[in-house]
């Protein structure tokens, strides 16, 4: 995760949501409920089921896509949606390797 990306206009909603939830200790004691070896780990669901979580706006927010945002190496943090566009809440994932196909 790069603070340079979050300080830019590339993903302002996702960055604000993730950082605010961190500051509010929303993610404290949550687990990584999805682990895909050599690909990603996913967390951010306080129920631990992969079906919960709320954004700071108490509703889903839109996807923020840019050709400058790529899953080119491990350590990239991104919001996880419900496998439908514009369904981001609190869940996020961290890449464990390059995953350009996720872009």
C-alpha positions as CSV (number, residue, x, y, z in Angstrom):
1,X,0.0,0.0,0.0
2,X,1.4,3.3,-1.0
3,X,0.5,6.5,0.8
4,X,1.4,8.3,-2.5
5,X,-1.6,6.6,-4.1
6,X,-4.0,7.4,-1.2
7,X,-2.9,11.0,-1.2
8,X,-3.7,11.4,-4.8
9,X,-7.0,11.6,-6.6
10,X,-6.8,8.0,-7.9
11,X,-8.9,6.4,-5.2
12,X,-10.1,9.0,-2.8
13,X,-13.2,7.2,-1.6
14,X,-11.4,3.9,-0.9
15,X,-8.5,5.6,0.8
16,X,-10.7,7.8,3.0
17,X,-12.8,4.8,3.9
18,X,-9.9,2.5,4.7
19,X,-7.9,5.0,6.7
20,X,-10.9,6.2,8.6
21,X,-11.9,2.7,9.6
22,X,-8.3,2.1,10.7
23,X,-8.4,5.3,12.8
24,X,-11.7,4.2,14.4
25,X,-10.2,0.8,15.3
26,X,-12.9,-0.9,13.2
27,X,-10.5,-3.6,12.1
28,X,-9.1,-4.4,15.5
29,X,-9.3,-8.1,16.3
30,X,-10.7,-9.0,12.9
31,X,-9.4,-12.0,11.0
32,X,-8.3,-12.6,7.5
33,X,-11.2,-14.8,6.5
34,X,-10.0,-15.6,3.0
35,X,-6.5,-16.8,2.3
36,X,-5.5,-17.7,-1.3
37,X,-1.9,-19.0,-1.2
38,X,0.5,-16.9,-3.2
39,X,-2.3,-14.6,-4.3
40,X,-4.1,-12.6,-1.6
41,X,-5.5,-12.4,1.9
42,X,-8.8,-10.8,2.6
43,X,-10.2,-9.2,5.8
44,X,-12.1,-6.3,7.1
45,X,-15.3,-8.2,8.0
46,X,-16.0,-7.9,11.7
47,X,-18.2,-11.0,11.6
48,X,-15.4,-13.1,10.2
49,X,-17.7,-14.7,7.6
50,X,-16.8,-12.7,4.5
51,X,-20.4,-11.4,4.3
52,X,-20.3,-8.4,6.7
53,X,-18.9,-5.0,7.1
54,X,-19.9,-1.4,6.5
55,X,-18.2,1.6,5.0
56,X,-17.9,4.9,6.8
57,X,-20.9,6.1,4.9
58,X,-23.1,3.1,6.1
59,X,-23.7,2.1,2.4
60,X,-21.7,0.8,-0.5
61,X,-19.5,3.1,-2.5
62,X,-18.4,3.0,-6.1
63,X,-15.3,1.4,-7.6
64,X,-12.5,3.7,-8.4
65,X,-10.6,2.5,-11.5
66,X,-7.6,4.0,-13.1
67,X,-5.0,2.6,-15.6
68,X,-2.4,3.9,-13.1
69,X,-3.6,1.5,-10.4
70,X,-2.2,-2.0,-11.0
71,X,-1.7,-5.2,-9.0
72,X,1.9,-5.4,-10.1
73,X,3.5,-6.7,-7.0
74,X,2.8,-8.0,-3.5
75,X,1.6,-5.7,-0.8
76,X,-1.0,-3.9,-2.8
77,X,-4.1,-3.0,-0.7
78,X,-7.5,-2.7,-2.3
79,X,-11.1,-2.8,-1.4
80,X,-13.0,-6.1,-1.9
81,X,-16.4,-5.8,-3.4
82,X,-19.3,-8.3,-3.5
83,X,-18.3,-9.5,-7.0
84,X,-20.6,-6.8,-8.4
85,X,-19.6,-3.3,-9.4
86,X,-19.8,-0.5,-6.9
87,X,-20.4,-2.7,-3.8
88,X,-17.4,-1.7,-1.6
89,X,-17.9,-1.6,2.1
90,X,-15.1,-2.4,4.7
91,X,-13.6,-5.5,3.3
92,X,-10.1,-5.3,1.7
93,X,-7.5,-7.5,0.4
94,X,-3.7,-7.5,0.2
95,X,-1.8,-9.1,-2.7
96,X,0.8,-11.7,-1.9
97,X,2.3,-11.6,-5.4
98,X,1.7,-9.8,-8.7
99,X,-1.9,-10.3,-9.8
100,X,-2.3,-8.2,-13.0
101,X,-5.4,-10.1,-13.9
102,X,-7.2,-8.5,-10.9
103,X,-6.7,-5.1,-12.5
